[in-house]
């Protein structure tokens, strides 16, 4: 679950339960994958569409730094520390038009 290409395109990272896995790959002359390696293991959050959701979508809960050495992730226990707030704005363009009209068309 949660596959992410490494920044150089020569490695794929993915999750297998609590294990973070890494596989060296080559795409020339054809796709070949090496033996999966286990860089580390831990209780980290999974992305919202890790194991289900709309086909073709991928939303992981981590990323790989440009140098391929760091992985920003959220530990499973850390999510309890933060409250999630979602704000949905509808008709934003209409609201801006109304505010511009109320201000006499003046631009700040």
N, C-alpha and C positions, 0 to 999 in steps of 0.2 A: 504494500500500500504506500501511498504518498511518494511516487517516484519523482526525482528531480535530477536533471542532467548536471554534471559538474561544469564549471565555467569553461574548461578547455574542450569540452565535448568528448573527452576520452574516458569518462567515468559516469556511471549512473548510481545514485544513492536511492535507497528505498527503505521502508519500515517493514519489519516482520515481527509483529507483536511488540515487545519492548526492545527489540534489537534494531539498531541502525546498521544497515548493510551497505556495502560498496562493491561495485563490480566494474572492473576495467573492461572497456569495449573498444572495438575498432570497427569502422564502417567501410573501409577500403581493403581489398577489392569487394568484399561482401561483409555483412554484419557478423561479428563474432564477439561472444561474451566470455570473459574469464571466469574464474571460480569466485563466488561471493566471499567477501571478507567481512568480519565483524569488528568495526572500529570501536564501538562501545554499545552499552546497553543501559536503559533507564526508562523511567516512567515519564514519558513526554506526551503532550496532547497530540491527537491525530487531527488532520484536516477535516473540514466539514463534509467533503465528498470522498473520503478515503476509501470506503468500502461500499458506498452506495451513491445514489444520485443520478443525475442526467449523464448519459454516455457522452464522452468527449470532454467533459468538464474535469478540471483538476484543481483542487484548492488544497494545498498542503499547509501544514502548520509550522513549517520551517523553511529555511532557504540556505544556500551555500554562499559564502563570501566569495568575492572575485578571485582571491588567491587560493580558494578551495580548502582553506585550513580551519575556517570557523563556521559554525552552524547555529544561527540564532534560533532558539527553540524555547517553548514554554513547558516547564515541568507540570505534570498532571496536578500536583498539589498546589502550584502557584495560582491556578485559575480561581481558587476559592478566595484568594486575597482581593480580587478585583471584581467590581460589579460591571456588568455590561449594559451599556445604554445605546440604543439605536434611535436615531432621529431620522424620520422620513419627511422630506419636504416635497409638497405637491404644489404644482402651479407656480413654481418659482419665477418664471418669466412674467406671468401675469402680476405677481406681487411687485416685481421690480418696475413694471410699467405703471402700476398704481402709485408707487412711491415717487416716481419721476413726475407724474401728473400732479400729485399733492405738493411737490416742491416747486411747481411752476415750470417744470422742464429744466431747472438749473442742474448743471453737472458739477459735482465737487471734484 
